[in-house]
Amino acid sequence: MDIVTPARRSAMMANIGPRNTAPELAVRRMLHRMGYRFRLHRRDLPGKPDIVIPRVRAAVLVHGCFWHRHNACRFAYTPKSRTDFWMRKFRQNVARDLKVRDDLERAGWTVHVVWECETGDPEALSRRLQRLLPTGSSSEI
């Protein structure tokens, strides 16, 4: 049973935006600290990737674990009510994610996905981004 009214729940869900989320801001801060310069939400690319690093042709997609169904993640739970609606929505989200990723790769971009739950530990996030992206001085990146 939901503890808020349907109207209040609707308003709460409507306030969840696709841009400038806390996980995305964490990744952006980390990339900037690492010396990368990037563009945000480029409309000319499939799916308008969250972060684009043009010099290394990399697109970073920052996915929320709930909405994008991070496997075996505690945040990727399924709501108890209206399960048919939610399962259909999640399937559509995952299918769209795969299409966007394929389209970006076909266009010559390297795609990296960072999950919301990975942004909670800045040191681990930094290590992961260093493994994913080319290294070098900031003038080379």
N, CA, C and O atoms as CSV, one atom per row, in Angstrom:
chain,resi,resn,atom,element,x,y,z
A,1,MET,N,N,0.845,-1.178,0.000
A,1,MET,CA,C,0.000,0.000,0.000
A,1,MET,C,C,0.888,1.238,0.000
A,1,MET,O,O,1.820,1.356,0.796
A,2,ASP,N,N,0.582,2.146,-0.900
A,2,ASP,CA,C,1.347,3.378,-0.999
A,2,ASP,C,C,0.956,4.309,0.149
A,2,ASP,O,O,-0.219,4.384,0.510
A,3,ILE,N,N,1.920,5.009,0.720
A,3,ILE,CA,C,1.636,5.880,1.866
A,3,ILE,C,C,1.293,7.306,1.443
A,3,ILE,O,O,0.973,8.138,2.292
A,4,VAL,N,N,1.356,7.600,0.148
A,4,VAL,CA,C,0.971,8.922,-0.341
A,4,VAL,C,C,-0.195,8.780,-1.314
A,4,VAL,O,O,-0.448,7.696,-1.840
A,5,THR,N,N,-0.891,9.867,-1.544
A,5,THR,CA,C,-2.035,9.832,-2.452
A,5,THR,C,C,-1.548,9.646,-3.889
A,5,THR,O,O,-0.406,9.973,-4.208
A,6,PRO,N,N,-2.417,9.120,-4.751
A,6,PRO,CA,C,-2.028,8.970,-6.166
A,6,PRO,C,C,-1.590,10.291,-6.801
A,6,PRO,O,O,-0.645,10.312,-7.590
A,7,ALA,N,N,-2.262,11.388,-6.466
A,7,ALA,CA,C,-1.888,12.685,-7.034
A,7,ALA,C,C,-0.494,13.099,-6.572
A,7,ALA,O,O,0.303,13.606,-7.362
A,8,ARG,N,N,-0.204,12.882,-5.291
A,8,ARG,CA,C,1.118,13.226,-4.757
A,8,ARG,C,C,2.199,12.348,-5.375
A,8,ARG,O,O,3.274,12.840,-5.717
A,9,ARG,N,N,1.924,11.045,-5.522
A,9,ARG,CA,C,2.883,10.134,-6.140
A,9,ARG,C,C,3.159,10.568,-7.579
A,9,ARG,O,O,4.310,10.564,-8.017
A,10,SER,N,N,2.125,10.937,-8.307
A,10,SER,CA,C,2.281,11.393,-9.684
A,10,SER,C,C,3.171,12.635,-9.742
A,10,SER,O,O,4.055,12.729,-10.594
A,11,ALA,N,N,2.938,13.572,-8.848
A,11,ALA,CA,C,3.758,14.779,-8.805
A,11,ALA,C,C,5.211,14.447,-8.476
A,11,ALA,O,O,6.133,15.025,-9.052
A,12,MET,N,N,5.408,13.522,-7.557
A,12,MET,CA,C,6.770,13.122,-7.183
A,12,MET,C,C,7.492,12.490,-8.381
A,12,MET,O,O,8.652,12.804,-8.649
A,13,MET,N,N,6.803,11.610,-9.090
A,13,MET,CA,C,7.419,10.934,-10.234
A,13,MET,C,C,7.696,11.929,-11.364
A,13,MET,O,O,8.698,11.803,-12.067
A,14,ALA,N,N,6.811,12.922,-11.542
A,14,ALA,CA,C,6.998,13.919,-12.594
A,14,ALA,C,C,8.218,14.790,-12.337
A,14,ALA,O,O,8.794,15.343,-13.274
A,15,ASN,N,N,8.617,14.915,-11.072
A,15,ASN,CA,C,9.781,15.733,-10.725
A,15,ASN,C,C,11.108,15.038,-10.997
A,15,ASN,O,O,12.160,15.670,-10.908
A,16,ILE,N,N,11.080,13.767,-11.321
A,16,ILE,CA,C,12.314,13.048,-11.630
A,16,ILE,C,C,12.684,13.366,-13.068
A,16,ILE,O,O,12.008,12.933,-14.001
A,17,GLY,N,N,13.740,14.111,-13.241
A,17,GLY,CA,C,14.130,14.539,-14.580
A,17,GLY,C,C,15.209,13.652,-15.176
A,17,GLY,O,O,15.871,12.899,-14.462
A,18,PRO,N,N,15.381,13.745,-16.482
A,18,PRO,CA,C,16.381,12.917,-17.154
A,18,PRO,C,C,17.785,13.506,-17.126
A,18,PRO,O,O,18.745,12.825,-17.488
A,19,ARG,N,N,17.920,14.763,-16.702
A,19,ARG,CA,C,19.220,15.429,-16.742
A,19,ARG,C,C,19.609,15.957,-15.373
A,19,ARG,O,O,18.768,16.219,-14.513
A,20,ASN,N,N,20.925,16.104,-15.206
A,20,ASN,CA,C,21.480,16.695,-13.989
A,20,ASN,C,C,21.062,15.953,-12.728
A,20,ASN,O,O,20.814,16.566,-11.689
A,21,THR,N,N,20.987,14.652,-12.823
A,21,THR,CA,C,20.690,13.841,-11.653
A,21,THR,C,C,21.938,13.774,-10.767
A,21,THR,O,O,23.044,14.058,-11.228
A,22,ALA,N,N,21.764,13.405,-9.520
A,22,ALA,CA,C,22.908,13.316,-8.604
A,22,ALA,C,C,23.982,12.352,-9.127
A,22,ALA,O,O,25.162,12.697,-9.077
A,23,PRO,N,N,23.621,11.148,-9.633
A,23,PRO,CA,C,24.666,10.268,-10.172
A,23,PRO,C,C,25.396,10.885,-11.368
A,23,PRO,O,O,26.613,10.752,-11.494
A,24,GLU,N,N,24.651,11.554,-12.237
A,24,GLU,CA,C,25.283,12.179,-13.399
A,24,GLU,C,C,26.239,13.286,-12.964
A,24,GLU,O,O,27.338,13.403,-13.505
A,25,LEU,N,N,25.834,14.089,-12.003
A,25,LEU,CA,C,26.707,15.157,-11.506
A,25,LEU,C,C,27.965,14.584,-10.877
A,25,LEU,O,O,29.042,15.160,-11.029
A,26,ALA,N,N,27.854,13.462,-10.173
A,26,ALA,CA,C,29.023,12.819,-9.562
A,26,ALA,C,C,30.013,12.365,-10.639
A,26,ALA,O,O,31.222,12.549,-10.495
A,27,VAL,N,N,29.499,11.780,-11.703
A,27,VAL,CA,C,30.376,11.323,-12.790
A,27,VAL,C,C,31.016,12.520,-13.480
A,27,VAL,O,O,32.208,12.493,-13.789
A,28,ARG,N,N,30.248,13.555,-13.721
A,28,ARG,CA,C,30.790,14.748,-14.368
A,28,ARG,C,C,31.894,15.385,-13.534
A,28,ARG,O,O,32.932,15.776,-14.068
A,29,ARG,N,N,31.672,15.491,-12.222
A,29,ARG,CA,C,32.714,16.058,-11.342
A,29,ARG,C,C,33.991,15.219,-11.403
A,29,ARG,O,O,35.099,15.752,-11.469
A,30,MET,N,N,33.811,13.891,-11.379
A,30,MET,CA,C,34.971,13.008,-11.396
A,30,MET,C,C,35.732,13.129,-12.723
A,30,MET,O,O,36.960,13.214,-12.720
A,31,LEU,N,N,35.027,13.136,-13.837
A,31,LEU,CA,C,35.680,13.264,-15.144
A,31,LEU,C,C,36.415,14.598,-15.253
A,31,LEU,O,O,37.523,14.660,-15.785
A,32,HIS,N,N,35.805,15.648,-14.755
A,32,HIS,CA,C,36.444,16.957,-14.807
A,32,HIS,C,C,37.715,16.961,-13.968
A,32,HIS,O,O,38.741,17.496,-14.388
A,33,ARG,N,N,37.644,16.360,-12.778
A,33,ARG,CA,C,38.809,16.249,-11.904
A,33,ARG,C,C,39.928,15.459,-12.578
A,33,ARG,O,O,41.108,15.733,-12.363
A,34,MET,N,N,39.548,14.482,-13.391
A,34,MET,CA,C,40.532,13.646,-14.083
A,34,MET,C,C,41.118,14.342,-15.314
A,34,MET,O,O,42.010,13.798,-15.966
A,35,GLY,N,N,40.626,15.530,-15.631
A,35,GLY,CA,C,41.181,16.301,-16.735
A,35,GLY,C,C,40.413,16.169,-18.043
A,35,GLY,O,O,40.831,16.740,-19.051
A,36,TYR,N,N,39.320,15.446,-18.058
A,36,TYR,CA,C,38.529,15.294,-19.277
A,36,TYR,C,C,37.638,16.502,-19.481
A,36,TYR,O,O,37.106,17.070,-18.528
A,37,ARG,N,N,37.483,16.885,-20.733
A,37,ARG,CA,C,36.528,17.924,-21.102
A,37,ARG,C,C,35.458,17.241,-21.923
A,37,ARG,O,O,35.757,16.370,-22.739
A,38,PHE,N,N,34.226,17.627,-21.714
A,38,PHE,CA,C,33.131,16.869,-22.315
A,38,PHE,C,C,31.967,17.775,-22.680
A,38,PHE,O,O,31.921,18.946,-22.305
A,39,ARG,N,N,31.044,17.213,-23.409
A,39,ARG,CA,C,29.796,17.866,-23.777
A,39,ARG,C,C,28.656,17.076,-23.148
A,39,ARG,O,O,28.788,15.884,-22.870
A,40,LEU,N,N,27.541,17.754,-22.930
A,40,LEU,CA,C,26.399,17.116,-22.286
A,40,LEU,C,C,25.228,16.983,-23.256
A,40,LEU,O,O,24.916,17.908,-24.005
A,41,HIS,N,N,24.591,15.824,-23.229
A,41,HIS,CA,C,23.316,15.586,-23.906
A,41,HIS,C,C,23.312,16.057,-25.364
A,41,HIS,O,O,22.422,16.798,-25.781
A,42,ARG,N,N,24.306,15.624,-26.127
A,42,ARG,CA,C,24.395,16.055,-27.529
A,42,ARG,C,C,23.212,15.542,-28.327
A,42,ARG,O,O,23.014,14.335,-28.466
A,43,ARG,N,N,22.446,16.455,-28.836
A,43,ARG,CA,C,21.226,16.109,-29.564
A,43,ARG,C,C,21.489,15.450,-30.905
A,43,ARG,O,O,20.616,14.769,-31.443
A,44,ASP,N,N,22.686,15.645,-31.453
A,44,ASP,CA,C,22.984,15.067,-32.764
A,44,ASP,C,C,23.416,13.605,-32.670
A,44,ASP,O,O,23.680,12.974,-33.694
A,45,LEU,N,N,23.493,13.061,-31.462
A,45,LEU,CA,C,23.863,11.654,-31.276
A,45,LEU,C,C,22.648,10.844,-30.834
A,45,LEU,O,O,21.761,11.371,-30.162
A,46,PRO,N,N,22.604,9.570,-31.208
A,46,PRO,CA,C,21.469,8.725,-30.802
A,46,PRO,C,C,21.298,8.688,-29.294
A,46,PRO,O,O,22.262,8.463,-28.563
A,47,GLY,N,N,20.089,8.904,-28.829
A,47,GLY,CA,C,19.781,8.807,-27.411
A,47,GLY,C,C,20.248,9.973,-26.567
A,47,GLY,O,O,20.051,9.956,-25.352
A,48,LYS,N,N,20.861,10.992,-27.165
A,48,LYS,CA,C,21.390,12.141,-26.421
A,48,LYS,C,C,22.174,11.686,-25.192
A,48,LYS,O,O,21.718,11.886,-24.066
A,49,PRO,N,N,23.342,11.080,-25.388
A,49,PRO,CA,C,24.113,10.544,-24.255
A,49,PRO,C,C,24.336,11.588,-23.166
A,49,PRO,O,O,24.480,12.778,-23.446
A,50,ASP,N,N,24.363,11.122,-21.922
A,50,ASP,CA,C,24.538,12.017,-20.786
A,50,ASP,C,C,25.833,12.824,-20.896
A,50,ASP,O,O,25.841,14.040,-20.704
A,51,ILE,N,N,26.927,12.125,-21.210
A,51,ILE,CA,C,28.243,12.762,-21.280
A,51,ILE,C,C,28.946,12.264,-22.532
A,51,ILE,O,O,28.988,11.062,-22.794
A,52,VAL,N,N,29.499,13.197,-23.304
A,52,VAL,CA,C,30.223,12.847,-24.521
A,52,VAL,C,C,31.617,13.455,-24.434
A,52,VAL,O,O,31.766,14.653,-24.194
A,53,ILE,N,N,32.633,12.625,-24.629
A,53,ILE,CA,C,34.016,13.096,-24.634
A,53,ILE,C,C,34.488,13.007,-26.081
A,53,ILE,O,O,34.979,11.962,-26.509
A,54,PRO,N,N,34.344,14.095,-26.838
A,54,PRO,CA,C,34.595,14.050,-28.279
A,54,PRO,C,C,36.021,13.648,-28.656
A,54,PRO,O,O,36.221,12.929,-29.635
A,55,ARG,N,N,37.000,14.101,-27.896
A,55,ARG,CA,C,38.389,13.852,-28.279
A,55,ARG,C,C,38.727,12.361,-28.321
A,55,ARG,O,O,39.565,11.939,-29.118
A,56,VAL,N,N,38.080,11.560,-27.466
A,56,VAL,CA,C,38.346,10.118,-27.455
A,56,VAL,C,C,37.152,9.325,-27.998
A,56,VAL,O,O,37.119,8.096,-27.919
A,57,ARG,N,N,36.168,10.054,-28.552
A,57,ARG,CA,C,34.947,9.445,-29.127
A,57,ARG,C,C,34.298,8.464,-28.146
A,57,ARG,O,O,34.003,7.318,-28.485
A,58,ALA,N,N,34.090,8.947,-26.934
A,58,ALA,CA,C,33.467,8.120,-25.893
A,58,ALA,C,C,32.159,8.767,-25.441
A,58,ALA,O,O,32.060,9.984,-25.281
A,59,ALA,N,N,31.170,7.914,-25.243
A,59,ALA,CA,C,29.884,8.356,-24.688
A,59,ALA,C,C,29.697,7.630,-23.360
A,59,ALA,O,O,29.848,6.411,-23.280
A,60,VAL,N,N,29.370,8.388,-22.328
A,60,VAL,CA,C,29.138,7.818,-21.006
A,60,VAL,C,C,27.653,7.957,-20.696
A,60,VAL,O,O,27.108,9.060,-20.650
A,61,LEU,N,N,27.013,6.809,-20.485
A,61,LEU,CA,C,25.600,6.782,-20.131
A,61,LEU,C,C,25.505,6.516,-18.637
A,61,LEU,O,O,25.981,5.488,-18.154
A,62,VAL,N,N,24.894,7.434,-17.908
A,62,VAL,CA,C,24.737,7.270,-16.464
A,62,VAL,C,C,23.310,6.774,-16.239
A,62,VAL,O,O,22.346,7.526,-16.387
A,63,HIS,N,N,23.195,5.502,-15.880
A,63,HIS,CA,C,21.888,4.864,-15.749
A,63,HIS,C,C,21.457,4.746,-14.297
A,63,HIS,O,O,22.243,4.370,-13.427
A,64,GLY,N,N,20.200,5.073,-14.051
A,64,GLY,CA,C,19.597,4.817,-12.750
A,64,GLY,C,C,19.299,3.329,-12.649
A,64,GLY,O,O,18.744,2.744,-13.579
A,65,CYS,N,N,19.656,2.720,-11.547
A,65,CYS,CA,C,19.495,1.272,-11.379
A,65,CYS,C,C,18.033,0.842,-11.466
A,65,CYS,O,O,17.735,-0.209,-12.032
A,66,PHE,N,N,17.122,1.637,-10.917
A,66,PHE,CA,C,15.699,1.307,-10.930
A,66,PHE,C,C,15.139,1.363,-12.345
A,66,PHE,O,O,14.515,0.404,-12.799
A,67,TRP,N,N,15.348,2.457,-13.040
A,67,TRP,CA,C,14.737,2.669,-14.349
A,67,TRP,C,C,15.359,1.818,-15.441
A,67,TRP,O,O,14.668,1.420,-16.378
A,68,HIS,N,N,16.638,1.533,-15.339
A,68,HIS,CA,C,17.338,0.818,-16.401
A,68,HIS,C,C,17.650,-0.631,-16.038
A,68,HIS,O,O,18.307,-1.333,-16.806
A,69,ARG,N,N,17.185,-1.084,-14.872
A,69,ARG,CA,C,17.229,-2.485,-14.457
A,69,ARG,C,C,18.636,-3.041,-14.320
A,69,ARG,O,O,19.013,-3.972,-15.031
A,70,HIS,N,N,19.401,-2.479,-13.422
A,70,HIS,CA,C,20.735,-2.984,-13.137
A,70,HIS,C,C,20.616,-4.371,-12.501
A,70,HIS,O,O,20.018,-4.526,-11.437
A,71,ASN,N,N,21.189,-5.369,-13.161
A,71,ASN,CA,C,21.084,-6.755,-12.684
A,71,ASN,C,C,21.650,-6.912,-11.283
A,71,ASN,O,O,22.723,-6.396,-10.971
A,72,ALA,N,N,20.922,-7.625,-10.450
A,72,ALA,CA,C,21.336,-7.981,-9.093
A,72,ALA,C,C,21.617,-6.764,-8.209
A,72,ALA,O,O,22.391,-6.855,-7.256
A,73,CYS,N,N,20.995,-5.634,-8.521
A,73,CYS,CA,C,21.186,-4.438,-7.716
A,73,CYS,C,C,19.975,-4.253,-6.808
A,73,CYS,O,O,18.836,-4.458,-7.226
A,74,ARG,N,N,20.230,-3.871,-5.582
A,74,ARG,CA,C,19.134,-3.709,-4.628
A,74,ARG,C,C,18.217,-2.550,-5.003
A,74,ARG,O,O,17.080,-2.493,-4.536
A,75,PHE,N,N,18.685,-1.632,-5.830
A,75,PHE,CA,C,17.855,-0.505,-6.251
A,75,PHE,C,C,16.945,-0.852,-7.431
A,75,PHE,O,O,16.048,-0.079,-7.767
A,76,ALA,N,N,17.166,-1.994,-8.051
A,76,ALA,CA,C,16.382,-2.391,-9.222
A,76,ALA,C,C,15.203,-3.264,-8.818
A,76,ALA,O,O,14.965,-4.313,-9.417
A,77,TYR,N,N,14.480,-2.835,-7.816
A,77,TYR,CA,C,13.329,-3.598,-7.344
A,77,TYR,C,C,12.126,-3.348,-8.266
A,77,TYR,O,O,12.116,-2.394,-9.044
A,78,THR,N,N,11.140,-4.200,-8.167
A,78,THR,CA,C,9.909,-4.030,-8.929
A,78,THR,C,C,8.795,-3.636,-7.965
A,78,THR,O,O,8.570,-4.318,-6.966
A,79,PRO,N,N,8.099,-2.541,-8.259
A,79,PRO,CA,C,6.996,-2.134,-7.379
A,79,PRO,C,C,5.958,-3.243,-7.243
A,79,PRO,O,O,5.754,-4.033,-8.165
A,80,LYS,N,N,5.317,-3.291,-6.105
A,80,LYS,CA,C,4.356,-4.362,-5.808
A,80,LYS,C,C,3.003,-4.134,-6.477
A,80,LYS,O,O,2.275,-5.095,-6.725
A,81,SER,N,N,2.655,-2.886,-6.772
A,81,SER,CA,C,1.381,-2.614,-7.426
A,81,SER,C,C,1.615,-2.333,-8.911
A,81,SER,O,O,2.686,-1.873,-9.308
A,82,ARG,N,N,0.609,-2.613,-9.712
A,82,ARG,CA,C,0.657,-2.385,-11.158
A,82,ARG,C,C,1.883,-3.025,-11.803
A,82,ARG,O,O,2.553,-2.407,-12.630
A,83,THR,N,N,2.165,-4.248,-11.425
A,83,THR,CA,C,3.381,-4.917,-11.902
A,83,THR,C,C,3.402,-5.059,-13.420
A,83,THR,O,O,4.469,-4.965,-14.026
A,84,ASP,N,N,2.247,-5.283,-14.050
A,84,ASP,CA,C,2.223,-5.397,-15.515
A,84,ASP,C,C,2.712,-4.098,-16.163
A,84,ASP,O,O,3.523,-4.117,-17.088
A,85,PHE,N,N,2.209,-2.987,-15.663
A,85,PHE,CA,C,2.630,-1.679,-16.172
A,85,PHE,C,C,4.139,-1.508,-16.027
A,85,PHE,O,O,4.828,-1.141,-16.979
A,86,TRP,N,N,4.645,-1.782,-14.815
A,86,TRP,CA,C,6.065,-1.572,-14.554
A,86,TRP,C,C,6.947,-2.507,-15.369
A,86,TRP,O,O,7.986,-2.089,-15.882
A,87,MET,N,N,6.549,-3.759,-15.493
A,87,MET,CA,C,7.376,-4.698,-16.260
A,87,MET,C,C,7.441,-4.278,-17.737
A,87,MET,O,O,8.499,-4.364,-18.362
A,88,ARG,N,N,6.317,-3.828,-18.286
A,88,ARG,CA,C,6.302,-3.358,-19.673
A,88,ARG,C,C,7.206,-2.128,-19.809
A,88,ARG,O,O,7.985,-2.024,-20.756
A,89,LYS,N,N,7.094,-1.205,-18.859
A,89,LYS,CA,C,7.923,0.005,-18.896
A,89,LYS,C,C,9.410,-0.336,-18.813
A,89,LYS,O,O,10.218,0.209,-19.564
A,90,PHE,N,N,9.766,-1.232,-17.905
A,90,PHE,CA,C,11.170,-1.623,-17.767
A,90,PHE,C,C,11.684,-2.309,-19.029
A,90,PHE,O,O,12.807,-2.044,-19.460
A,91,ARG,N,N,10.876,-3.189,-19.630
A,91,ARG,CA,C,11.291,-3.851,-20.881
A,91,ARG,C,C,11.541,-2.820,-21.984
A,91,ARG,O,O,12.511,-2.932,-22.733
A,92,GLN,N,N,10.672,-1.827,-22.080
A,92,GLN,CA,C,10.844,-0.778,-23.085
A,92,GLN,C,C,12.117,0.029,-22.825
A,92,GLN,O,O,12.848,0.357,-23.759
A,93,ASN,N,N,12.376,0.344,-21.568
A,93,ASN,CA,C,13.590,1.086,-21.226
A,93,ASN,C,C,14.840,0.305,-21.612
A,93,ASN,O,O,15.764,0.858,-22.208
A,94,VAL,N,N,14.865,-0.972,-21.274
A,94,VAL,CA,C,16.036,-1.797,-21.567
A,94,VAL,C,C,16.219,-1.952,-23.079
A,94,VAL,O,O,17.343,-1.896,-23.577
A,95,ALA,N,N,15.124,-2.144,-23.804
A,95,ALA,CA,C,15.206,-2.267,-25.265
A,95,ALA,C,C,15.727,-0.968,-25.880
A,95,ALA,O,O,16.556,-1.000,-26.789
A,96,ARG,N,N,15.243,0.172,-25.386
A,96,ARG,CA,C,15.710,1.467,-25.888
A,96,ARG,C,C,17.197,1.650,-25.578
A,96,ARG,O,O,17.947,2.143,-26.420
A,97,ASP,N,N,17.628,1.255,-24.372
A,97,ASP,CA,C,19.046,1.357,-24.006
A,97,ASP,C,C,19.925,0.558,-24.969
A,97,ASP,O,O,20.971,1.038,-25.406
A,98,LEU,N,N,19.496,-0.661,-25.296
A,98,LEU,CA,C,20.271,-1.497,-26.221
A,98,LEU,C,C,20.339,-0.868,-27.608
A,98,LEU,O,O,21.393,-0.880,-28.244
A,99,LYS,N,N,19.231,-0.324,-28.076
A,99,LYS,CA,C,19.214,0.310,-29.400
A,99,LYS,C,C,20.125,1.528,-29.433
A,99,LYS,O,O,20.888,1.708,-30.383
A,100,VAL,N,N,20.051,2.362,-28.406
A,100,VAL,CA,C,20.900,3.558,-28.343
A,100,VAL,C,C,22.365,3.154,-28.333
A,100,VAL,O,O,23.186,3.742,-29.037
A,101,ARG,N,N,22.686,2.153,-27.536
A,101,ARG,CA,C,24.077,1.686,-27.459
A,101,ARG,C,C,24.561,1.171,-28.818
A,101,ARG,O,O,25.657,1.513,-29.262
A,102,ASP,N,N,23.737,0.348,-29.473
A,102,ASP,CA,C,24.095,-0.168,-30.797
A,102,ASP,C,C,24.264,0.961,-31.807
A,102,ASP,O,O,25.213,0.959,-32.591
A,103,ASP,N,N,23.346,1.926,-31.791
A,103,ASP,CA,C,23.429,3.053,-32.730
A,103,ASP,C,C,24.695,3.869,-32.506
A,103,ASP,O,O,25.358,4.262,-33.466
A,104,LEU,N,N,25.030,4.124,-31.260
A,104,LEU,CA,C,26.249,4.878,-30.965
A,104,LEU,C,C,27.498,4.113,-31.414
A,104,LEU,O,O,28.410,4.696,-31.999
A,105,GLU,N,N,27.533,2.811,-31.139
A,105,GLU,CA,C,28.696,2.016,-31.533
A,105,GLU,C,C,28.821,1.947,-33.053
A,105,GLU,O,O,29.930,2.006,-33.585
A,106,ARG,N,N,27.698,1.823,-33.754
A,106,ARG,CA,C,27.735,1.808,-35.225
A,106,ARG,C,C,28.228,3.141,-35.779
A,106,ARG,O,O,28.811,3.190,-36.862
A,107,ALA,N,N,27.997,4.213,-35.040
A,107,ALA,CA,C,28.457,5.541,-35.454
A,107,ALA,C,C,29.916,5.787,-35.067
A,107,ALA,O,O,30.446,6.872,-35.308
A,108,GLY,N,N,30.567,4.787,-34.468
A,108,GLY,CA,C,31.984,4.894,-34.154
A,108,GLY,C,C,32.312,5.387,-32.756
A,108,GLY,O,O,33.454,5.758,-32.485
A,109,TRP,N,N,31.337,5.397,-31.870
A,109,TRP,CA,C,31.560,5.835,-30.496
A,109,TRP,C,C,31.779,4.644,-29.587
A,109,TRP,O,O,31.173,3.590,-29.780
A,110,THR,N,N,32.643,4.808,-28.597
A,110,THR,CA,C,32.798,3.813,-27.547
A,110,THR,C,C,31.812,4.194,-26.450
A,110,THR,O,O,31.769,5.342,-26.006
A,111,VAL,N,N,31.024,3.215,-26.023
A,111,VAL,CA,C,29.967,3.500,-25.046
A,111,VAL,C,C,30.319,2.861,-23.708
A,111,VAL,O,O,30.686,1.688,-23.638
A,112,HIS,N,N,30.200,3.649,-22.659
A,112,HIS,CA,C,30.428,3.169,-21.302
A,112,HIS,C,C,29.188,3.466,-20.471
A,112,HIS,O,O,28.630,4.561,-20.544
A,113,VAL,N,N,28.760,2.489,-19.683
A,113,VAL,CA,C,27.609,2.674,-18.797
A,113,VAL,C,C,28.111,2.739,-17.361
A,113,VAL,O,O,28.852,1.867,-16.907
A,114,VAL,N,N,27.700,3.779,-16.660
A,114,VAL,CA,C,27.986,3.905,-15.236
A,114,VAL,C,C,26.637,3.829,-14.527
A,114,VAL,O,O,25.715,4.582,-14.841
A,115,TRP,N,N,26.536,2.917,-13.573
A,115,TRP,CA,C,25.286,2.719,-12.849
A,115,TRP,C,C,25.225,3.634,-11.634
A,115,TRP,O,O,26.242,3.962,-11.025
A,116,GLU,N,N,24.020,4.031,-11.305
A,116,GLU,CA,C,23.765,4.905,-10.158
A,116,GLU,C,C,24.447,4.404,-8.884
A,116,GLU,O,O,25.039,5.193,-8.148
A,117,CYS,N,N,24.367,3.098,-8.620
A,117,CYS,CA,C,24.933,2.554,-7.383
A,117,CYS,C,C,26.460,2.641,-7.359
A,117,CYS,O,O,27.064,2.571,-6.288
A,118,GLU,N,N,27.088,2.793,-8.523
A,118,GLU,CA,C,28.547,2.892,-8.593
A,118,GLU,C,C,29.050,4.287,-8.238
A,118,GLU,O,O,30.248,4.483,-8.037
A,119,THR,N,N,28.145,5.251,-8.162
A,119,THR,CA,C,28.574,6.622,-7.907
A,119,THR,C,C,28.676,6.940,-6.418
A,119,THR,O,O,29.133,8.023,-6.053
A,120,GLY,N,N,28.264,6.025,-5.562
A,120,GLY,CA,C,28.294,6.256,-4.124
A,120,GLY,C,C,29.683,6.223,-3.522
A,120,GLY,O,O,29.907,6.798,-2.458
A,121,ASP,N,N,30.622,5.560,-4.183
A,121,ASP,CA,C,31.993,5.455,-3.690
A,121,ASP,C,C,32.917,6.186,-4.670
A,121,ASP,O,O,33.297,5.618,-5.695
A,122,PRO,N,N,33.283,7.435,-4.370
A,122,PRO,CA,C,34.084,8.230,-5.316
A,122,PRO,C,C,35.407,7.594,-5.718
A,122,PRO,O,O,35.814,7.700,-6.874
A,123,GLU,N,N,36.083,6.935,-4.781
A,123,GLU,CA,C,37.373,6.321,-5.113
A,123,GLU,C,C,37.192,5.166,-6.097
A,123,GLU,O,O,37.957,5.037,-7.052
A,124,ALA,N,N,36.186,4.330,-5.865
A,124,ALA,CA,C,35.916,3.219,-6.778
A,124,ALA,C,C,35.465,3.747,-8.133
A,124,ALA,O,O,35.831,3.191,-9.169
A,125,LEU,N,N,34.680,4.808,-8.133
A,125,LEU,CA,C,34.235,5.410,-9.395
A,125,LEU,C,C,35.434,5.942,-10.176
A,125,LEU,O,O,35.517,5.755,-11.389
A,126,SER,N,N,36.350,6.595,-9.495
A,126,SER,CA,C,37.544,7.113,-10.151
A,126,SER,C,C,38.361,5.982,-10.781
A,126,SER,O,O,38.797,6.085,-11.927
A,127,ARG,N,N,38.564,4.903,-10.019
A,127,ARG,CA,C,39.315,3.747,-10.560
A,127,ARG,C,C,38.610,3.165,-11.785
A,127,ARG,O,O,39.255,2.828,-12.777
A,128,ARG,N,N,37.291,3.051,-11.709
A,128,ARG,CA,C,36.532,2.478,-12.829
A,128,ARG,C,C,36.643,3.359,-14.066
A,128,ARG,O,O,36.858,2.851,-15.167
A,129,LEU,N,N,36.501,4.666,-13.904
A,129,LEU,CA,C,36.602,5.569,-15.051
A,129,LEU,C,C,38.010,5.558,-15.634
A,129,LEU,O,O,38.176,5.661,-16.849
A,130,GLN,N,N,39.024,5.432,-14.780
A,130,GLN,CA,C,40.396,5.356,-15.281
A,130,GLN,C,C,40.615,4.085,-16.100
A,130,GLN,O,O,41.361,4.092,-17.078
A,131,ARG,N,N,39.953,2.983,-15.691
A,131,ARG,CA,C,40.056,1.738,-16.467
A,131,ARG,C,C,39.323,1.851,-17.799
A,131,ARG,O,O,39.780,1.315,-18.809
A,132,LEU,N,N,38.197,2.543,-17.802
A,132,LEU,CA,C,37.369,2.620,-19.006
A,132,LEU,C,C,37.928,3.553,-20.074
A,132,LEU,O,O,37.878,3.251,-21.266
A,133,LEU,N,N,38.454,4.678,-19.637
A,133,LEU,CA,C,38.843,5.730,-20.569
A,133,LEU,C,C,40.351,5.763,-20.792
A,133,LEU,O,O,41.123,5.351,-19.926
A,134,PRO,N,N,40.767,6.260,-21.967
A,134,PRO,CA,C,42.211,6.341,-22.245
A,134,PRO,C,C,42.902,7.208,-21.217
A,134,PRO,O,O,42.330,8.172,-20.708
A,135,THR,N,N,44.140,6.854,-20.917
A,135,THR,CA,C,44.910,7.619,-19.937
A,135,THR,C,C,45.813,8.593,-20.657
A,135,THR,O,O,45.949,8.547,-21.880
A,136,GLY,N,N,46.417,9.455,-19.909
A,136,GLY,CA,C,47.335,10.448,-20.460
A,136,GLY,C,C,47.122,11.759,-19.753
A,136,GLY,O,O,46.216,11.899,-18.931
A,137,SER,N,N,47.956,12.715,-20.075
A,137,SER,CA,C,47.801,14.025,-19.448
A,137,SER,C,C,46.559,14.694,-19.998
A,137,SER,O,O,46.046,14.318,-21.052
A,138,SER,N,N,46.083,15.690,-19.271
A,138,SER,CA,C,44.854,16.343,-19.691
A,138,SER,C,C,45.015,17.023,-21.048
A,138,SER,O,O,44.024,17.220,-21.751
A,139,SER,N,N,46.233,17.383,-21.431
A,139,SER,CA,C,46.417,18.016,-22.745
A,139,SER,C,C,46.280,16.988,-23.864
A,139,SER,O,O,45.997,17.349,-25.007
A,140,GLU,N,N,46.478,15.712,-23.542
A,140,GLU,CA,C,46.331,14.667,-24.554
A,140,GLU,C,C,44.900,14.173,-24.665
A,140,GLU,O,O,44.533,13.548,-25.660
A,141,ILE,N,N,44.092,14.448,-23.656
A,141,ILE,CA,C,42.746,13.894,-23.617
A,141,ILE,C,C,41.772,14.787,-24.324
A,141,ILE,O,O,40.583,14.475,-24.391
